[in-house]
Amino acid sequence: LAILDDRDTGVVITGLHTRDRTRVYMKDIRVGKSNFELSAEEKKAILSAQKSK
C-alpha cells in the first residue's frame, strides 16, 4: 500500500506474514523515491498510487 500526496511524498506500507507472526514495515517516500531499498511490489504500489491521482 502506498499513500502519496500531490508531490509524490508519503509512505509505502508492507506486511510480511509467517505462520506465527506478522511484521509491518513503513518506508518514507519523498518525491517518488525512498532512502531504503524497495521491493518490486513496493515499487508497483508507488506507481499505482502515482497514476491514481
MOPAC internal coordinates of N, CA, C and O (Angstrom, degrees):
PM7 1SCF
backbone

  N    0.0000 0     0.00 0     0.00 0    0    0    0
  C    1.4496 1     0.00 0     0.00 0    1    0    0
  C    1.5267 1   108.10 1     0.00 0    2    1    0
  O    1.2310 1   120.65 1   -53.26 1    3    2    1
  N    1.3216 1   116.36 1   126.74 1    3    2    1
  C    1.4602 1   121.31 1   175.79 1    5    3    2
  C    1.5212 1   108.70 1  -118.54 1    6    5    3
  O    1.2310 1   120.98 1   -46.40 1    7    6    5
  N    1.3149 1   115.72 1   133.60 1    7    6    5
  C    1.4607 1   122.23 1   177.51 1    9    7    6
  C    1.5245 1   107.01 1  -122.13 1   10    9    7
  O    1.2310 1   120.73 1   -65.11 1   11   10    9
  N    1.3370 1   116.21 1   114.89 1   11   10    9
  C    1.4617 1   121.25 1  -175.59 1   13   11   10
  C    1.5213 1   110.68 1  -128.83 1   14   13   11
  O    1.2310 1   121.12 1   -30.50 1   15   14   13
  N    1.3427 1   115.46 1   149.50 1   15   14   13
  C    1.4608 1   120.03 1   174.02 1   17   15   14
  C    1.5280 1   109.20 1   -91.51 1   18   17   15
  O    1.2310 1   120.16 1     9.43 1   19   18   17
  N    1.3213 1   117.29 1  -170.57 1   19   18   17
  C    1.4633 1   121.23 1  -177.60 1   21   19   18
  C    1.5237 1   113.52 1   -69.60 1   22   21   19
  O    1.2310 1   119.76 1   170.14 1   23   22   21
  N    1.3199 1   118.06 1    -9.86 1   23   22   21
  C    1.4710 1   122.22 1   176.00 1   25   23   22
  C    1.5240 1   111.69 1  -103.55 1   26   25   23
  O    1.2310 1   120.38 1  -165.34 1   27   26   25
  N    1.3482 1   116.88 1    14.66 1   27   26   25
  C    1.4709 1   123.20 1  -177.87 1   29   27   26
  C    1.5214 1   112.13 1    58.81 1   30   29   27
  O    1.2310 1   120.70 1  -144.66 1   31   30   29
  N    1.3202 1   116.27 1    35.34 1   31   30   29
  C    1.4566 1   122.57 1   176.86 1   33   31   30
  C    1.5242 1   108.29 1  -114.42 1   34   33   31
  O    1.2310 1   121.10 1   -45.53 1   35   34   33
  N    1.3349 1   115.50 1   134.47 1   35   34   33
  C    1.4604 1   120.13 1  -179.34 1   37   35   34
  C    1.5158 1   110.91 1   170.56 1   38   37   35
  O    1.2310 1   121.01 1    43.54 1   39   38   37
  N    1.3308 1   115.67 1  -136.46 1   39   38   37
  C    1.4641 1   120.77 1  -177.98 1   41   39   38
  C    1.5241 1   110.00 1  -140.58 1   42   41   39
  O    1.2310 1   121.76 1   -23.30 1   43   42   41
  N    1.3269 1   114.24 1   156.70 1   43   42   41
  C    1.4579 1   121.69 1   167.65 1   45   43   42
  C    1.5281 1   105.71 1  -120.40 1   46   45   43
  O    1.2310 1   120.71 1   -48.20 1   47   46   45
  N    1.3209 1   116.25 1   131.80 1   47   46   45
  C    1.4644 1   122.45 1  -176.41 1   49   47   46
  C    1.5246 1   108.07 1  -115.70 1   50   49   47
  O    1.2310 1   120.88 1   -49.90 1   51   50   49
  N    1.3379 1   115.92 1   130.10 1   51   50   49
  C    1.4554 1   122.24 1  -178.25 1   53   51   50
  C    1.5141 1   109.62 1  -126.87 1   54   53   51
  O    1.2310 1   120.32 1   -42.79 1   55   54   53
  N    1.3216 1   117.00 1   137.21 1   55   54   53
  C    1.4608 1   121.84 1   175.87 1   57   55   54
  C    1.5178 1   109.98 1  -115.65 1   58   57   55
  O    1.2310 1   120.76 1   -50.05 1   59   58   57
  N    1.3333 1   116.15 1   129.95 1   59   58   57
  C    1.4625 1   121.89 1   176.25 1   61   59   58
  C    1.5184 1   108.13 1  -113.54 1   62   61   59
  O    1.2310 1   120.65 1   -56.34 1   63   62   61
  N    1.3297 1   116.35 1   123.66 1   63   62   61
  C    1.4579 1   121.41 1  -174.81 1   65   63   62
  C    1.5247 1   110.77 1  -111.13 1   66   65   63
  O    1.2310 1   120.44 1   -46.44 1   67   66   65
  N    1.3196 1   116.75 1   133.56 1   67   66   65
  C    1.4583 1   122.95 1   170.39 1   69   67   66
  C    1.5211 1   107.62 1  -123.64 1   70   69   67
  O    1.2310 1   120.72 1     0.86 1   71   70   69
  N    1.3003 1   116.22 1  -179.14 1   71   70   69
  C    1.4562 1   119.55 1  -177.63 1   73   71   70
  C    1.5189 1   112.40 1   -62.44 1   74   73   71
  O    1.2310 1   120.15 1   143.24 1   75   74   73
  N    1.3241 1   117.33 1   -36.76 1   75   74   73
  C    1.4672 1   119.67 1  -173.88 1   77   75   74
  C    1.5260 1   115.13 1  -112.50 1   78   77   75
  O    1.2310 1   119.38 1  -177.47 1   79   78   77
  N    1.3257 1   118.79 1     2.53 1   79   78   77
  C    1.4711 1   119.07 1   178.02 1   81   79   78
  C    1.5201 1   111.58 1  -164.27 1   82   81   79
  O    1.2310 1   122.12 1   -16.33 1   83   82   81
  N    1.3044 1   113.56 1   163.67 1   83   82   81
  C    1.4620 1   122.17 1   173.91 1   85   83   82
  C    1.5207 1   107.65 1  -127.80 1   86   85   83
  O    1.2310 1   121.18 1   -47.49 1   87   86   85
  N    1.3151 1   115.34 1   132.51 1   87   86   85
  C    1.4674 1   120.37 1   176.61 1   89   87   86
  C    1.5192 1   108.36 1  -115.11 1   90   89   87
  O    1.2310 1   121.29 1   -42.42 1   91   90   89
  N    1.3224 1   115.13 1   137.58 1   91   90   89
  C    1.4615 1   120.94 1   179.96 1   93   91   90
  C    1.5270 1   107.88 1  -118.84 1   94   93   91
  O    1.2310 1   121.08 1   -50.71 1   95   94   93
  N    1.3268 1   115.54 1   129.29 1   95   94   93
  C    1.4593 1   121.75 1  -179.84 1   97   95   94
  C    1.5221 1   108.98 1  -118.37 1   98   97   95
  O    1.2310 1   120.90 1   -35.32 1   99   98   97
  N    1.3139 1   115.88 1   144.68 1   99   98   97
  C    1.4533 1   121.82 1   176.86 1  101   99   98
  C    1.5261 1   107.85 1  -129.34 1  102  101   99
  O    1.2310 1   120.75 1   -49.82 1  103  102  101
  N    1.3241 1   116.18 1   130.18 1  103  102  101
  C    1.4629 1   121.59 1   179.43 1  105  103  102
  C    1.5214 1   108.90 1  -122.24 1  106  105  103
  O    1.2310 1   121.07 1   -45.75 1  107  106  105
  N    1.3277 1   115.56 1   134.25 1  107  106  105
  C    1.4675 1   121.26 1   177.23 1  109  107  106
  C    1.5234 1   109.97 1   -68.89 1  110  109  107
  O    1.2310 1   121.44 1   -37.63 1  111  110  109
  N    1.3171 1   114.85 1   142.37 1  111  110  109
  C    1.4626 1   121.82 1   174.32 1  113  111  110
  C    1.5207 1   106.99 1  -123.45 1  114  113  111
  O    1.2310 1   120.65 1   -52.86 1  115  114  113
  N    1.3276 1   116.37 1   127.14 1  115  114  113
  C    1.4619 1   121.72 1   177.68 1  117  115  114
  C    1.5194 1   107.92 1  -128.60 1  118  117  115
  O    1.2310 1   121.40 1   -58.78 1  119  118  117
  N    1.3214 1   114.92 1   121.22 1  119  118  117
  C    1.4677 1   123.03 1  -178.35 1  121  119  118
  C    1.5417 1   110.05 1    52.40 1  122  121  119
  O    1.2310 1   120.88 1  -137.45 1  123  122  121
  N    1.3354 1   115.92 1    42.55 1  123  122  121
  C    1.4555 1   121.56 1   175.57 1  125  123  122
  C    1.5069 1   116.35 1    80.04 1  126  125  123
  O    1.2310 1   119.82 1  -176.17 1  127  126  125
  N    1.3346 1   117.94 1     3.83 1  127  126  125
  C    1.4690 1   120.94 1  -177.60 1  129  127  126
  C    1.5238 1   110.57 1  -130.51 1  130  129  127
  O    1.2310 1   121.14 1   -20.54 1  131  130  129
  N    1.3410 1   115.43 1   159.46 1  131  130  129
  C    1.4576 1   121.45 1   178.95 1  133  131  130
  C    1.5223 1   109.98 1  -125.21 1  134  133  131
  O    1.2310 1   120.59 1   -28.16 1  135  134  133
  N    1.3190 1   116.47 1   151.84 1  135  134  133
  C    1.4598 1   120.91 1   173.62 1  137  135  134
  C    1.5208 1   111.16 1   -78.07 1  138  137  135
  O    1.2310 1   120.54 1   169.77 1  139  138  137
  N    1.3346 1   116.57 1   -10.23 1  139  138  137
  C    1.4557 1   122.34 1   179.78 1  141  139  138
  C    1.5227 1   109.30 1  -103.17 1  142  141  139
  O    1.2310 1   120.82 1   -26.67 1  143  142  141
  N    1.3229 1   116.04 1   153.33 1  143  142  141
  C    1.4598 1   120.08 1   175.43 1  145  143  142
  C    1.5255 1   108.91 1   -66.59 1  146  145  143
  O    1.2310 1   120.56 1   -45.78 1  147  146  145
  N    1.3192 1   116.53 1   134.22 1  147  146  145
  C    1.4568 1   121.90 1  -178.60 1  149  147  146
  C    1.5257 1   110.01 1  -106.80 1  150  149  147
  O    1.2310 1   120.96 1   -39.46 1  151  150  149
  N    1.3217 1   115.78 1   140.54 1  151  150  149
  C    1.4633 1   120.57 1   175.64 1  153  151  150
  C    1.5265 1   108.86 1   -74.89 1  154  153  151
  O    1.2310 1   120.85 1   -12.19 1  155  154  153
  N    1.3163 1   115.98 1   167.81 1  155  154  153
  C    1.4651 1   120.64 1   177.52 1  157  155  154
  C    1.5261 1   110.59 1   -60.48 1  158  157  155
  O    1.2310 1   120.37 1   141.20 1  159  158  157
  N    1.3316 1   116.89 1   -38.80 1  159  158  157
  C    1.4637 1   121.06 1   179.54 1  161  159  158
  C    1.5225 1   111.47 1   -66.46 1  162  161  159
  O    1.2310 1   120.23 1   141.32 1  163  162  161
  N    1.3361 1   117.17 1   -38.68 1  163  162  161
  C    1.4678 1   121.01 1   178.30 1  165  163  162
  C    1.5264 1   110.68 1   -66.57 1  166  165  163
  O    1.2310 1   120.40 1   138.39 1  167  166  165
  N    1.3247 1   116.84 1   -41.61 1  167  166  165
  C    1.4674 1   120.64 1   177.39 1  169  167  166
  C    1.5249 1   110.58 1   -62.35 1  170  169  167
  O    1.2310 1   120.68 1   139.52 1  171  170  169
  N    1.3286 1   116.31 1   -40.48 1  171  170  169
  C    1.4608 1   121.00 1   178.51 1  173  171  170
  C    1.5269 1   111.04 1   -63.83 1  174  173  171
  O    1.2310 1   120.39 1   139.44 1  175  174  173
  N    1.3325 1   116.86 1   -40.56 1  175  174  173
  C    1.4683 1   120.95 1   178.71 1  177  175  174
  C    1.5259 1   110.85 1   -64.22 1  178  177  175
  O    1.2310 1   120.08 1   140.79 1  179  178  177
  N    1.3207 1   117.46 1   -39.21 1  179  178  177
  C    1.4661 1   121.40 1   178.78 1  181  179  178
  C    1.5291 1   110.20 1   -65.21 1  182  181  179
  O    1.2310 1   120.39 1   134.53 1  183  182  181
  N    1.3282 1   116.86 1   -45.47 1  183  182  181
  C    1.4675 1   120.05 1   178.18 1  185  183  182
  C    1.5257 1   111.17 1   -61.12 1  186  185  183
  O    1.2310 1   120.55 1   139.45 1  187  186  185
  N    1.3154 1   116.55 1   -40.55 1  187  186  185
  C    1.4620 1   120.85 1   178.48 1  189  187  186
  C    1.5286 1   111.15 1   -63.40 1  190  189  187
  O    1.2310 1   120.43 1   137.78 1  191  190  189
  N    1.3310 1   116.78 1   -42.22 1  191  190  189
  C    1.4671 1   120.74 1   178.78 1  193  191  190
  C    1.5278 1   110.89 1   -65.74 1  194  193  191
  O    1.2310 1   120.12 1   142.36 1  195  194  193
  N    1.3231 1   117.37 1   -37.64 1  195  194  193
  C    1.4583 1   120.76 1   178.97 1  197  195  194
  C    1.5264 1   111.33 1   -66.17 1  198  197  195
  O    1.2310 1   120.32 1   142.53 1  199  198  197
  N    1.3242 1   117.00 1   -37.47 1  199  198  197
  C    1.4674 1   121.28 1  -178.55 1  201  199  198
  C    1.5215 1   112.48 1   -74.95 1  202  201  199
  O    1.2310 1   120.25 1   156.06 1  203  202  201
  N    1.3314 1   117.12 1   -23.94 1  203  202  201
  C    1.4649 1   119.89 1  -174.26 1  205  203  202
  C    1.5240 1   113.54 1   -84.17 1  206  205  203
  O    1.2310 1   119.59 1  -177.14 1  207  206  205
  N    1.3239 1   118.39 1     2.86 1  207  206  205
  C    1.4688 1   121.07 1  -179.11 1  209  207  206
  C    1.5043 1   111.20 1   -77.35 1  210  209  207
  O    1.2310 1   120.10 1   180.00 1  211  210  209

